[in-house]
């Protein structure tokens, strides 16, 4: 069986080798993740924010090469596979892991900034200047103090979550400035106008639905029905807000799931078909051949 770490709220909280600063049912704050340097492959089941405090690391995230240096933040959306992890001997980092529900409750309408950063621009590294590092250092000290000294407070969880929400909002503000500085159509004034539009709102709902749906191999019509809009309108708003059609978004996410199950698990083709919503292995094989240029078994062995 292939060895791969499954990183969830429960696995982190129950791992005695991980230095936990705080945990509840929806958040885990990890004070040091040197232990993860021994993991060559991991499936991150929830959203993660990792701050490199020393050294450097590189890895592939769903096949995309990433490199993280000191004073940089890696932002990882839920259900991502991280492979080919390599770190320097002095690498260390702090991490925050959150369920999608708590992230949405923290950001509310600002979740659109997160989605644009993660799924449209695909920017997963944020570099902080010295002032930002100083701010988050003081913030972390205050968080640690609240965790250690406030356990008897009946509102302990709410206090901790409020502090964490403030930190994520601050990071989200930095992400928005990065988007506004982008010269693409989604940057500058054009991006600001789109943010307020109805089509933008529907597009964000589509992204949320796509990310939260376990079986993503569904028709545009099925997603449009869930959103109570027409398939044509869904395709139009996707094209307007991202440059890609709804079907291209669906296909992209299905291929990421296929890559994960073929490369990171030993499930049979029938099991993968059932997991991903394909009617039979023959149809699945043709789909993989059409998109990857090889059979599922060839792709798995390659």
C-alpha positions, 0 to 999 in steps of 0.5 A: 500500500502506498504511504501517504499522510492524510492530514485532517483536523482529527489526525493532527489533534491526535498525533502525539508527534505534532506540537499543537498550540490550539485545537477544537473541532474546526481549527488546529494551530501547529507551533512547529511542523518539523515533523512533517519534513519526513513526509514525502506525500500528504493529502491535506483535507482542509484549508491550511496556512503555513508560515515558514519561520526558518529555512526553505521547502519545495513541493508539488501541490496538485502537480504545481511546483511551489517553493517556500522561504523564510517570511513567506506564507503558503496558502493551501486550499482544502483537498489538495495533494502535496508531493515531492516534499524537500526541505532544508535541514533548518526548515521549520514552520507554523501552521493553521488548519481550518475546515471550510465551514469555519473559514467561510464563517471567518471571511463571510463575503470576503471568501471571494478574495480567497477563491480568486487567489486560490482557484483563479490566479492560483497564487499560493505564496504570499511574501511578507515585509518586515512590518507584516512579520512584526505584526504577526509576531506580536499577534502570535504572542498574544494568541499564545498568551490567550491560549495559556492563560485563558483556559478557565474563561467560559468564552475561551474558544470564542476568544481564540477564534476571534483572534484567528479570524483577525489574522486571517482577515489581515492575510486576506487584505494582503491577498486582495492588494496582490489581486488589485496589483495584478494587471490581468482583467481581474485586477485593478478597477475592473476587478473591483467592479466585478466584485460587486456584480451579481454574476460575480456572486453566482460565480463564487457560489459555483466555485464553493459548490464545486469545491464542496461536492465530493463527486465532481464529475457532473454535468453543467446542467446539474451544477446549474440546477443546484444554483437555480440558474440556467446552464447557459448563464452559468457558462457565461458568468464563468467565462466572464469572471475567469476566462474559463467555461463552467465545463472547463472548471469541472473538468479541471477539478475532476482531473485533479481528483483522478490524478490523486486517486491514481497516483496516491492510492492503490484503489482498483479502477472500479473503486475509483469509478465509484468514488468519482461518479463514473458509470463504469471502468470503460468510460473512465478509461476513455476519459483518462485516455482523452485527457492524459493521453494514456490509460489509467494503468499507464498513468498510474505507473508513469 
